[in-house]
């Protein structure tokens, strides 16, 4: 077996064991499944068995095809098998567990709410993403504008271009608010599993 394939298997196994530990710490019963099944972990939630597929990544990566460098955890979710030719069905998996090994964090989503690929923002980078900075700039400009400064003064004081300040203080201006989610948004408690 080549070294790359062996490393991928070890990363996957680490994720599965981390999920089992996370679930057990919540008070659930969890154990790894047999090889060759479309799920990696069985969750026993008060007698109800849930099939859990684990997706693991070592660390955040740069999202491809972005003008600005954007770091996120990237998970290819709905496909499996050789060359990702197969798709998980609703009967194959109940829950996806997403694992980031760099922070030893586990997040959970149901099968029906999972896209094919998901980019999840890094909690330690909160507030530094381009769209978040734009919104923070907008809030700063509006606060300065309330003090009755003119746009040129606001631009000088904030370091934001005058044209941008002029646009932001217009009554019909609506700042872009991202719907991006952070890894911590997918942390769950035992009650979440009971509702599945």
C-alpha positions in Angstrom: 0.0 0.0 0.0 1.5 3.4 -0.9 2.2 6.0 1.8 -0.4 8.5 0.6 -3.2 5.9 0.8 -2.0 4.7 4.2 -1.9 8.3 5.5 -5.5 8.9 4.2 -6.7 5.7 6.0 -5.0 6.8 9.3 -6.6 10.3 9.0 -10.0 8.6 8.4 -9.6 6.3 11.3 -8.5 9.1 13.6 -11.7 11.0 12.7 -13.9 7.9 13.3 -12.4 7.4 16.8 -12.7 11.1 17.6 -16.4 11.0 16.6 -17.0 7.9 18.8 -15.3 9.7 21.8 -17.3 12.9 21.2 -20.6 11.1 21.1 -19.8 9.0 24.2 -18.8 12.2 26.0 -22.4 13.4 25.2 -23.8 10.3 26.9 -24.6 8.5 23.7 -23.4 5.0 22.7 -21.2 5.0 19.6 -19.0 2.4 18.0 -17.2 2.0 14.6 -19.0 0.0 12.0 -17.6 -2.8 9.9 -15.5 -2.0 6.8 -17.3 -1.8 3.4 -20.5 -0.2 4.8 -21.6 3.3 3.6 -21.4 4.6 7.2 -18.5 4.6 9.6 -20.1 4.8 13.1 -23.3 3.5 14.6 -24.9 5.8 17.1 -27.3 4.3 19.7 -29.5 7.2 20.9 -31.7 5.7 23.6 -32.4 2.6 21.5 -32.7 4.3 18.1 -29.8 3.4 15.8 -28.4 6.1 13.6 -25.9 5.6 10.7 -23.1 8.1 10.8 -20.7 8.8 7.9 -17.5 10.5 9.1 -15.6 13.1 6.9 -12.2 14.2 8.2 -9.8 16.9 7.3 -6.4 17.7 8.8 -6.7 21.5 8.7 -8.2 24.4 6.8 -7.3 24.9 3.2 -7.5 27.8 0.8 -10.8 27.8 -1.1 -10.0 27.5 -4.8 -11.3 30.1 -7.4 -11.4 33.0 -5.0 -9.9 36.4 -5.7 -8.9 36.9 -2.1 -7.2 34.2 0.0 -10.0 32.5 2.0 -9.3 29.7 4.4 -12.0 27.1 5.3 -12.5 23.5 6.1 -13.5 21.8 2.9 -15.5 18.6 2.9 -16.6 16.6 -0.1 -19.7 15.1 1.4 -22.2 13.3 -0.8 -19.9 11.2 -2.9 -17.9 8.1 -2.0 -16.1 5.1 -3.5 -13.4 5.0 -6.0 -13.0 8.4 -7.8 -16.1 9.6 -5.9 -18.4 8.0 -8.4 -21.0 6.8 -5.9 -23.5 9.0 -4.0 -24.8 8.4 -0.5 -28.6 7.8 -0.5 -31.0 8.9 2.3 -31.0 5.2 3.4 -27.2 4.9 3.6 -26.6 7.7 6.1 -28.6 9.5 8.7 -25.9 11.9 10.0 -22.6 13.2 8.7 -19.9 13.9 11.2 -17.4 16.5 10.1 -14.0 16.4 11.9 -11.2 18.9 11.9 -8.1 17.2 13.3 -6.2 20.4 13.9 -8.7 21.5 16.5 -10.1 18.1 17.4 -13.5 19.4 16.7 -16.6 17.5 15.5 -19.7 19.0 13.9 -22.8 17.2 12.8 -25.4 17.6 10.0 -28.3 15.4 8.9 -28.1 13.8 5.5 -31.0 15.9 4.0 -29.3 19.2 4.9 -25.9 18.3 3.4 -24.7 19.7 0.1 -22.3 17.9 -2.1 -19.4 20.0 -0.9 -19.3 22.3 2.1 -16.8 25.0 3.1 -16.9 25.8 6.8 -15.2 28.9 8.2 -12.5 28.7 10.8 -13.6 30.0 14.2 -10.2 31.4 15.0 -10.4 33.6 11.8 -13.8 35.0 12.7 -14.0 38.7 11.8 -11.1 38.5 9.3 -13.0 37.2 6.2 -13.5 39.7 3.4 -17.3 40.0 3.6 -17.1 40.3 7.4 -14.6 43.1 7.1 -16.9 44.9 4.7 -19.7 44.7 7.2 -17.5 45.9 10.0 -16.3 48.8 7.9 -20.0 49.7 7.2 -20.8 49.8 10.9 -17.7 52.0 11.6 -18.7 54.4 8.8 -22.3 54.7 10.1 -21.1 55.4 13.7 -18.8 58.1 12.4 -21.6 59.5 10.2 -23.8 59.9 13.2 -21.3 62.3 14.7 -22.0 64.6 11.8 -18.6 64.3 10.2 -18.4 64.7 6.4 -17.5 61.8 4.2 -13.9 63.0 3.6 -13.3 63.2 7.4 -14.8 59.7 7.8 -12.6 58.3 5.1 -9.5 59.8 6.7 -10.4 58.6 10.2 -11.3 55.1 9.1 -8.8 54.5 6.2 -11.8 53.6 4.0 -11.9 55.1 0.4 -14.1 58.2 0.1 -16.1 56.6 -2.7 -16.9 53.6 -0.5 -17.8 55.9 2.4 -20.1 57.9 0.1 -21.8 54.7 -1.0 -22.2 53.4 2.5 -23.9 56.5 3.9 -26.6 56.4 1.2 -30.1 55.7 2.6 -30.8 52.8 0.3 -27.4 51.1 0.8 -27.6 47.6 2.1 -24.4 46.0 3.3 -23.8 42.4 2.3 -24.2 40.0 5.2 -22.8 36.6 4.6 -24.7 33.4 5.3 -21.4 31.6 5.8 -21.2 29.3 8.8 -18.4 28.5 11.2 -17.4 25.1 12.5 -18.8 25.9 15.9 -22.3 26.3 14.2 -22.3 22.5 13.7 -21.5 21.5 17.3 -24.5 19.5 18.7 -25.7 18.3 22.1 -27.4 15.0 22.9 -30.9 16.5 22.5 -30.2 17.2 18.8 -29.7 13.4 18.2 -32.9 12.6 20.0 -34.9 14.6 17.5 -33.6 12.7 14.5 
